[in-house]
């Protein structure tokens, strides 16, 4: 399967918006065209203009031989007993979404293309992000991969047609469109410089009570010691997500200069691509959608909470920091959805802890018939021995008194007449 990728021009993070791929192999530069949308954004899904798009193909589901480790680690299926995200709209601000993928078909409720190319995903990154958030449960058809919140609706807010762009206004336009078209959670798996337009877009989203989840960004070997904060992750009121590996350790590429709230799986990740799947994915790009899926589950369960209250809840129920750059620790889907938390609590404040913990739904233990049979046999044997001892205790003394001679039956008086 395809390995992780690096955003071309990532070293010039302060100059360009980049998708938050991890540094693995260099990719060819792909600066976006300068075309911008009109000021009036469409309320209905756009038709794709005529444009060439060589969509990535991906690998077949049969290539996934085990359940992805991120699913095992987060165990978000436990939260599905309470909610799967129905009624919540999540925007994927990225490179587009392949709406033909079997696990994403019928989920995209609206689309917008800030890049002026096509809402289709010609890069694959947005489809990978969307799959982690909302991939349909198809395990009955031998597809081990599932999304965190499979019943959410998606908005396809495309701003990138390549892995980087010199036009930083496109990201801001895509975020604004998503907020104004009903997104309650907005996933931004990209890193950009701090600009007035981006700040304004984030404030617009917050005024619409939309919760922005953003990747903390990645660093290359060449950037070590020269990292700078990535945006929108470093803005206050944005849920900033770092990447961890299978051991729960912050990855070497996760940008610790960004403000970090929580961490999530971001190395050796599997997700949707083209009409198939990609593995070996790495980057904070893939940690963010796991957190976005959890935010959608919380918003579906407790729709009266504000975006900031949802963020606070996710932080309070996280598993606890694991060193520098991990924030409040690994996201905990079940705890975030079910724990008893004061809605007005703030992380770090006195008493800002789950009250009584999560409401868990334990699975019944499998019956071990062999052990049960042995136990019943032992118990039955013990009863038989006890009865034999009791019988012997009553009969032997009587036999001794009679010197083991048979006794005579005595009839009742009425029967002797």
Secondary structure as GFF3:
##gff-version 3
##sequence-region A 1 417
A	DSSP	three_ten_helix	10	12	.	.	.	ID=ss1
A	DSSP	beta_strand	17	19	.	.	.	ID=ss2
A	DSSP	three_ten_helix	61	63	.	.	.	ID=ss3
A	DSSP	alpha_helix	69	74	.	.	.	ID=ss4
A	DSSP	three_ten_helix	76	81	.	.	.	ID=ss5
A	DSSP	beta_strand	89	94	.	.	.	ID=ss6
A	DSSP	beta_strand	108	113	.	.	.	ID=ss7
A	DSSP	alpha_helix	125	134	.	.	.	ID=ss8
A	DSSP	three_ten_helix	139	141	.	.	.	ID=ss9
A	DSSP	beta_strand	153	158	.	.	.	ID=ss10
A	DSSP	beta_strand	164	165	.	.	.	ID=ss11
A	DSSP	alpha_helix	169	180	.	.	.	ID=ss12
A	DSSP	beta_strand	185	188	.	.	.	ID=ss13
A	DSSP	beta_strand	190	191	.	.	.	ID=ss14
A	DSSP	alpha_helix	196	207	.	.	.	ID=ss15
A	DSSP	beta_strand	211	215	.	.	.	ID=ss16
A	DSSP	three_ten_helix	221	223	.	.	.	ID=ss17
A	DSSP	beta_strand	239	244	.	.	.	ID=ss18
A	DSSP	beta_strand	262	265	.	.	.	ID=ss19
A	DSSP	beta_strand	269	273	.	.	.	ID=ss20
A	DSSP	beta_strand	276	281	.	.	.	ID=ss21
A	DSSP	alpha_helix	284	301	.	.	.	ID=ss22
A	DSSP	alpha_helix	307	316	.	.	.	ID=ss23
A	DSSP	alpha_helix	333	338	.	.	.	ID=ss24
A	DSSP	alpha_helix	369	401	.	.	.	ID=ss25
A	DSSP	alpha_helix	413	416	.	.	.	ID=ss26
###
